[in-house]
Amino acid sequence: METLNKHLEYLGVCGDDTDAEDQILESLNGILLAITEDKQRSFHLLRGSGIFPTLAKVLKGNPRCAVKAAHVLSEIAKNEEMKKPCIEADLVPTLIPLLESTDQEMLLHAGRAIGRICYDNRSLQEELVKVGVIPSLVRILTDYAESEPLVHVALLALYNLADLDALKVQLVDAGVPEVLSEILLRLQGSSQAEDTCIVKAASDLIVSLLLGDGNCLRLFQLGVIHQLLDLLEKHVQSGDTSVQQAALSALQSLAVPVVSKVQMLEEGVAERIEALLRSESPPVQFKLLGTLRTLADGQADAAEILGQDPLLLNRLVQWCSESDHSGICGEANRLLASILHHNRSQEVVKAIQAAQGVKHLVSMTTSEHVAMQNEALNALAIASAIDLETLEESFKESQLVQSLHKLLRDDNTSPEVKYNSMSLLCRLLNSGDLRQEIEEDKIKDTLEQLCSHSNADVVKEAITTLQVLRGETPH
């Protein structure tokens, strides 16, 4: 620490003296060494030393020492408490022009320093955008495509900026999707750890860029979706789960807009995602199921493709009863419900019945999560409207009527679940056997009690269900 003090004193006196470059470099190296040996004490001394304006002077007026000064700054800025003095000394505006350098070491340290100082600081990030940092970062990605550390730094910086409102459009206009596509294409065959980090950063940035249908279509046209799938297929074999999860997050985001769902179906993406279900990694399985559910959401064509694949349905039903991984069990149930809910085909109802998936959806009606209860109730109501005859036996075996009655009687059941339970009951009354079960279970008494429920929708549905039960035409 005594040596560090001497270095700091020297820089304070001679920091802008171009004739003392060797000594300045020696002092900067001394600071780096001290930080490596004892971060906390070094940062304490640095905070009170007034070193920051001196570093600004070195960066501006001493080209030979500027790279080392940027390196010192990038190390200092790792510490949260050191960011404030960096900002107060106006170091960010001093660092930005250095991103135009042709020295790769300078680009690396300046890029890291800027990224660390500006991380999580909205006003500074907005300032960066105003002074044109985006084209500089895109230039680094294209001019130094072979430099893993530089590409990684530029991707992380763009990822942090992509959070700003209205900036996604600027990033797209600056050609970021094209650059990302090239990166994914170039690293397709690599399994090196550093390349894997880049692929993950690129996938994360794709997720951030997905704002509006236009951006999705641009990424589609560039072939990004199949590049992500190629990556996934490769990494499912090599077992790198962080890349798989990042790529799947990108795919899931791409599957949200309706225009994308249609395009993904036309390009056979659903089948390619399904093929990846052989992965043995629970986090990846969870993401895969979520991606397929996003794809099926609101899209009858997707629901019908997925709902008529016996291999997928058997895998789903197997996962529905996996107690070791409750997340996967829940996601498999939700995908099954989504397929039934969004499909309009008798074949799908028959296929899910044949795969013995119905009992799992009946169990899902009593889930501890209200959202899952409602998803199951709605899916079963739609399936009953399509083909009640096929489902009748499974409903009796799994005691659906009794489960619904329990939900209606329970004071803790949410109004929405009560409402959806009665909607499903109305469908079940079209079956003679199930109507008999409903009558024997004395659900009529419970429905009469619900006519004085505090929720108006529940009351309305209770009156309607009673009318159907009595054989009257609902008003």
C-alpha positions in Angstrom: 0.0 0.0 0.0 3.0 2.3 0.7 4.2 1.7 -2.9 0.7 2.4 -4.2 0.7 5.7 -2.3 3.9 6.7 -4.0 2.6 5.8 -7.5 -0.6 7.8 -6.8 1.5 10.8 -5.6 3.7 10.6 -8.6 0.8 10.5 -11.0 -0.8 13.4 -9.2 2.3 15.5 -9.9 3.5 14.3 -13.3 0.4 12.6 -14.8 0.3 15.0 -17.8 4.0 15.3 -18.4 4.7 13.6 -21.7 8.5 13.6 -20.9 7.9 11.2 -18.0 6.1 8.4 -20.0 8.2 5.6 -18.6 7.6 6.6 -15.0 3.8 7.1 -15.7 3.6 3.6 -17.2 5.4 2.2 -14.3 3.0 3.9 -11.8 -0.1 2.7 -13.8 1.3 -0.9 -13.7 1.9 -0.4 -10.0 -1.8 0.5 -9.5 -2.9 -2.6 -11.5 -0.7 -4.8 -9.3 -2.0 -3.3 -6.1 -5.6 -3.8 -7.2 -4.8 -7.5 -8.0 -3.2 -8.0 -4.6 -5.7 -6.2 -2.3 -8.8 -4.8 -4.0 -10.5 -3.3 -1.0 -7.5 -1.4 0.5 -6.5 -0.3 -3.0 -9.9 1.1 -3.8 -10.0 2.9 -0.4 -6.7 4.7 -1.3 -7.7 5.4 -4.9 -11.0 7.0 -3.7 -9.2 9.6 -1.7 -6.3 10.2 -4.0 -7.8 12.4 -6.7 -6.4 10.0 -9.4 -9.5 10.3 -11.6 -8.9 13.7 -13.2 -5.3 12.6 -13.7 -6.4 9.5 -15.6 -8.6 11.7 -17.8 -5.6 13.9 -18.6 -3.5 10.8 -19.5 -6.3 9.4 -21.7 -6.6 12.8 -23.6 -3.0 13.9 -23.9 -0.7 11.0 -23.7 -1.3 8.4 -26.5 1.5 6.1 -25.4 0.1 5.7 -21.8 -3.6 5.9 -22.7 -4.0 2.2 -23.2 -2.6 1.4 -19.8 -4.8 4.2 -18.2 -7.9 2.7 -19.9 -6.9 -0.8 -18.5 -6.6 0.7 -15.0 -10.0 2.3 -15.3 -11.6 -0.9 -16.6 -10.3 -2.6 -13.4 -11.4 0.2 -11.1 -14.9 0.3 -12.6 -15.5 -3.3 -11.6 -16.2 -1.9 -8.1 -19.7 -0.4 -7.7 -18.5 2.3 -5.3 -15.8 3.5 -7.7 -18.2 4.3 -10.5 -19.3 7.6 -8.9 -15.8 9.2 -8.9 -15.3 8.0 -12.5 -18.5 9.8 -13.5 -17.7 13.0 -11.6 -14.3 13.2 -13.3 -16.1 13.1 -16.7 -14.3 9.9 -17.7 -17.0 8.5 -19.9 -16.9 11.4 -22.5 -13.1 11.1 -22.4 -13.3 7.3 -23.2 -15.8 7.4 -26.0 -13.5 8.8 -28.8 -11.1 6.0 -27.9 -13.7 3.5 -29.4 -12.5 4.8 -32.8 -9.0 3.6 -32.2 -7.4 1.0 -34.4 -5.5 -0.5 -31.4 -7.3 -3.6 -30.3 -6.0 -3.4 -26.7 -7.3 0.1 -26.4 -10.7 -0.9 -27.8 -10.9 -3.7 -25.3 -10.1 -1.7 -22.2 -12.0 1.4 -23.2 -15.0 -0.7 -24.1 -14.9 -2.6 -20.8 -14.4 0.7 -18.8 -17.4 2.4 -20.6 -19.6 -0.7 -20.1 -18.8 -1.1 -16.4 -19.1 2.6 -15.6 -22.4 3.0 -17.5 -24.0 -0.3 -16.4 -27.4 0.2 -14.9 -27.1 4.0 -15.3 -29.9 5.1 -17.6 -28.9 8.8 -18.0 -25.3 7.8 -18.9 -26.5 5.2 -21.4 -28.8 7.8 -23.1 -25.7 10.1 -23.2 -23.7 7.3 -24.9 -26.4 6.9 -27.6 -26.6 10.7 -28.3 -22.8 10.8 -28.9 -23.0 7.9 -31.4 -21.7 5.0 -29.5 -23.9 2.4 -31.4 -22.1 2.8 -34.8 -18.8 2.5 -33.0 -19.8 -0.8 -31.3 -21.2 -2.2 -34.6 -17.9 -1.3 -36.3 -16.0 -3.2 -33.7 -18.2 -6.3 -34.3 -17.6 -6.2 -38.0 -13.9 -5.0 -38.2 -12.7 -7.3 -35.4 -15.0 -10.3 -35.9 -12.1 -12.7 -35.2 -11.3 -11.1 -31.8 -13.4 -13.0 -29.2 -12.7 -10.5 -26.3 -13.7 -7.5 -28.5 -16.8 -9.1 -29.9 -17.9 -10.1 -26.4 -17.4 -6.6 -25.0 -19.3 -5.0 -27.9 -22.2 -7.4 -27.6 -22.5 -6.9 -23.9 -22.5 -3.1 -24.4 -25.2 -3.3 -27.0 -27.2 -5.7 -24.8 -27.2 -3.1 -21.9 -28.2 -0.3 -24.3 -31.0 -2.4 -25.8 -33.0 -1.9 -22.6 -33.6 1.8 -23.4 -37.0 2.8 -24.8 -37.2 3.3 -28.6 -33.5 2.3 -29.0 -34.3 -1.2 -30.4 -35.3 0.5 -33.7 -32.0 2.3 -33.8 -30.1 -0.9 -33.2 -31.9 -2.6 -36.0 -31.3 0.3 -38.3 -27.6 0.2 -37.5 -27.5 -3.3 -38.9 -27.2 -5.2 -35.6 -29.4 -8.1 -36.7 -27.2 -8.7 -39.8 -24.1 -8.7 -37.6 -25.7 -11.1 -35.1 -26.7 -13.4 -38.0 -23.1 -13.4 -39.2 -21.8 -14.2 -35.7 -24.1 -17.1 -35.3 -23.3 -18.5 -38.7 -19.5 -18.1 -38.1 -19.5 -19.9 -34.8 -21.9 -22.7 -35.8 -19.2 -25.4 -35.6 -17.3 -24.1 -32.6 -17.4 -25.6 -29.1 -14.7 -23.5 -27.6 -15.7 -21.9 -24.3 -15.0 -18.3 -25.4 -17.1 -18.8 -28.6 -19.9 -20.3 -26.5 -19.9 -17.0 -24.4 -20.3 -15.0 -27.6 -23.1 -17.2 -28.9 -24.9 -16.7 -25.5 -24.4 -12.9 -25.6 -25.6 -12.8 -29.2 -28.7 -14.8 -28.3 -29.4 -12.6 -25.3 -29.2 -9.5 -27.6 -31.6 -11.1 -30.1 -34.1 -11.4 -27.2 -33.6 -7.7 -26.4 -34.1 -6.6 -30.0 -37.4 -8.3 -30.5 -39.8 -5.4 -30.4 -42.6 -5.4 -32.9 -43.4 -7.6 -35.8 -41.0 -5.8 -38.1 -37.9 -6.7 -36.2 -39.0 -10.3 -36.0 -39.5 -10.5 -39.7 -36.1 -8.9 -40.3 -34.5 -11.6 -38.2 -36.5 -14.3 -40.0 -35.4 -13.0 -43.4 -31.8 -13.2 -42.2 -32.2 -16.9 -41.4 -31.6 -16.3 -37.7 -34.2 -18.8 -36.6 -32.6 -21.7 -38.3 -29.1 -20.6 -37.1 -30.4 -20.7 -33.6 -31.9 -24.2 -34.2 -28.6 -25.4 -35.7 -26.8 -24.2 -32.6 -29.3 -25.9 -30.4 -29.0 -29.2 -32.2 -25.2 -29.1 -31.9 -25.2 -28.1 -28.2 -27.8 -30.6 -27.2 -25.2 -33.2 -28.2 -22.3 -31.4 -26.5 -24.3 -30.6 -23.4 -23.7 -26.9 -23.0 -26.9 -25.8 -21.3 -26.2 -22.0 -21.0 -26.1 -21.6 -24.8 -29.1 -23.8 -25.2 -31.1 -21.7 -22.7 -30.0 -18.4 -24.4 -30.9 -19.7 -27.8 -34.2 -21.0 -26.6 -35.0 -17.6 -25.0 -34.4 -16.0 -28.4 -36.6 -18.6 -30.1 -39.4 -18.2 -27.5 -39.3 -14.4 -28.0 -39.4 -14.9 -31.8 -42.5 -17.1 -31.4 -44.6 -14.4 -29.6 -46.0 -12.3 -32.5 -48.7 -13.9 -34.6 -46.9 -13.1 -37.9 -43.9 -15.1 -36.5 -45.9 -18.1 -35.5 -47.2 -18.4 -39.1 -43.7 -18.1 -40.5 -42.2 -20.6 -38.0 -44.9 -23.2 -38.9 -44.3 -22.7 -42.6 -40.6 -23.2 -42.1 -41.1 -26.4 -40.1 -39.7 -24.9 -36.9 -42.2 -26.8 -34.6 -40.9 -30.2 -35.8 -37.2 -29.1 -35.3 -37.9 -27.9 -31.7 -39.7 -31.2 -31.0 -36.7 -33.1 -32.1 -34.7 -31.4 -29.4 -36.8 -32.9 -26.7 -34.3 -35.7 -26.4 -32.2 -33.4 -24.3 -31.7 -34.7 -20.8 -31.1 -31.3 -19.2 -34.2 -30.2 -17.1 -33.6 -26.4 -17.6 -33.4 -27.0 -21.4 -36.5 -29.3 -21.4 -38.3 -26.5 -19.4 -37.4 -23.9 -22.0 -38.3 -26.2 -24.9 -41.8 -26.8 -23.5 -42.3 -23.1 -23.0 -41.2 -22.3 -26.5 -43.7 -24.8 -28.0 -46.4 -23.4 -25.7 -45.7 -19.9 -27.0 -45.9 -21.2 -30.6 -49.2 -22.9 -30.0 -50.8 -19.9 -28.2 -53.6 -18.6 -30.3 -52.5 -20.6 -33.3 -54.8 -23.5 -34.3 -52.4 -24.7 -37.0 -49.6 -25.1 -34.5 -51.8 -26.8 -31.9 -52.9 -29.3 -34.6 -49.4 -30.1 -35.7 -48.2 -30.6 -32.1 -51.4 -32.4 -31.1 -51.2 -35.1 -33.7 -47.6 -36.1 -33.0 -47.8 -39.3 -30.9 -44.1 -39.2 -29.9 -44.4 -35.6 -28.5 -47.7 -36.5 -26.7 -46.2 -39.6 -25.1 -43.2 -37.6 -23.9 -45.5 -34.9 -22.5 -47.7 -37.4 -20.7 -44.5 -39.0 -19.3 -43.4 -35.5 -18.0 -46.8 -34.7 -16.6 -46.3 -37.1 -13.8 -42.6 -36.3 -13.2 -42.5 -35.5 -9.5 -38.7 -34.9 -9.5 -39.0 -31.8 -11.6 -42.1 -29.8 -10.7 -41.3 -27.1 -13.2 -41.1 -29.5 -16.1 -44.2 -31.3 -14.9 -46.1 -28.0 -14.8 -44.9 -26.8 -18.2 -45.8 -30.2 -19.8 -49.3 -29.9 -18.4 -49.6 -26.4 -19.6 -48.5 -27.3 -23.1 -51.0 -30.2 -23.2 -53.7 -27.7 -22.1 -52.6 -25.2 -24.6 -52.7 -27.7 -27.5 -56.3 -28.7 -26.5 -57.4 -25.1 -26.0 -56.2 -23.7 -29.3 -56.9 -26.6 -31.5 -60.2 -27.1 -33.4 -59.8 -30.7 -34.5 -61.4 -33.9 -33.4 -58.2 -35.8 -34.3 -56.2 -33.9 -31.7 -58.8 -34.7 -29.0 -58.6 -38.4 -30.0 -54.8 -38.3 -30.0 -54.6 -36.8 -26.5 -57.1 -39.2 -25.2 -55.1 -42.1 -26.8 -51.9 -40.9 -25.1 -53.8 -40.9 -21.8 -53.3 -37.2 -21.3 -56.8 -36.4 -20.2 -56.4 -37.5 -16.6 -53.4 -35.1 -16.2 -55.6 -32.2 -17.3 -58.3 -33.2 -14.8 -55.6 -33.2 -12.1 -54.5 -29.8 -13.3 -57.9 -28.4 -12.4 -57.0 -28.7 -8.8 -53.5 -27.2 -9.1 -52.3 -24.8 -6.5 -51.8 -22.2 -9.2 -55.0 -20.4 -10.3 -53.6 -19.7 -13.8 -53.0 -23.4 -14.4 -56.5 -24.3 -13.0 -58.1 -21.9 -15.5 -56.0 -23.2 -18.4 -57.0 -26.8 -17.7 -60.7 -25.9 -17.2 -60.8 -23.9 -20.5 -59.0 -26.6 -22.4 -61.3 -29.3 -21.2 -64.4 -27.2 -22.0 -63.2 -26.6 -25.6 -62.3 -30.3 -26.0 -65.7 -31.3 -24.7 -67.4 -29.0 -27.2 -65.4 -30.7 -30.0 -65.8 -34.3 -29.0 -67.3 -35.1 -25.7 -68.0 -38.7 -26.6 -64.3 -39.5 -26.9 -63.6 -38.0 -23.5 -66.5 -39.3 -21.6 -64.9 -42.5 -20.3 -61.7 -40.7 -19.2 -63.8 -38.0 -17.4 -65.6 -40.7 -15.4 -62.4 -42.6 -14.6 -60.6 -39.5 -13.4 -63.7 -38.3 -11.4 -63.9 -34.9 -13.2 -67.4 -34.2 -11.9 -66.4 -34.7 -8.3 -63.3 -32.5 -8.8 -65.5 -29.7 -10.2 -68.0 -30.0 -7.3 -65.1 -29.7 -4.8 -63.9 -26.5 -6.5 -67.4 -25.0 -6.5 -67.9 -25.9 -2.8 -64.5 -24.6 -1.6 -64.7 -21.0 -0.3 -61.0 -20.5 -1.2 -61.6 -21.2 -4.9 -61.2 -18.0 -6.9 -64.3 -16.6 -8.7 -62.7 -17.1 -12.1 -62.1 -20.8 -11.4 -65.7 -21.2 -10.1 -67.0 -19.5 -13.3 -64.8 -21.8 -15.6 -65.8 -24.9 -13.6 -69.5 -24.1 -14.3 -68.8 -23.4 -18.0 -67.3 -26.9 -18.2 -70.2 -28.4 -16.2 -72.6 -27.0 -18.9 -70.6 -28.9 -21.5 -70.6 -32.1 -19.5 -74.4 -32.0 -19.2 -74.6 -33.0 -22.9 -73.5 -36.5 -21.9 -76.2 -38.8 -20.3 -73.8 -40.6 -18.1 -72.0 -37.4 -16.9 -75.4 -35.7 -16.3 -76.4 -38.6 -14.1 -73.1 -38.2 -12.1 -73.8 -34.5 -11.7 -77.3 -35.1 -10.5 -76.2 -37.9 -8.1 -73.4 -35.7 -6.6 -76.1 -33.1 -5.7 -74.2 -30.3 -7.5 -77.6 -28.6 -7.9 -77.6 -27.6 -4.2 -74.2 -26.0 -4.5 -75.2 -24.1 -7.7 -78.2 -22.7 -5.8 -76.0 -21.4 -3.1 -73.7 -19.8 -5.7 -76.7 -17.8 -6.9 -76.0 -15.5 -3.9 -72.2 -15.3 -4.4 -70.6 -11.9 -4.0 -69.2 -12.0 -7.6 -71.7 -11.1 -10.3 -70.1 -13.3 -13.0 -70.3 -16.3 -10.7 -73.9 -15.6 -10.0 -74.7 -15.3 -13.7 -73.0 -18.5 -14.6 -74.6 -20.4 -11.6 -78.1 -19.3 -12.9 -77.2 -20.4 -16.5 -75.8 -23.8 -15.3 -79.0 -24.4 -13.2 -81.1 -23.7 -16.2 -79.2 -26.1 -18.4 -79.3 -28.7 -15.6 -83.2 -28.4 -15.4 -83.4 -28.6 -19.2 -84.5 -25.0 -19.6 -83.2 -22.7 -22.3 -80.7 -20.3 -20.7 -81.7 -16.6 -21.1 
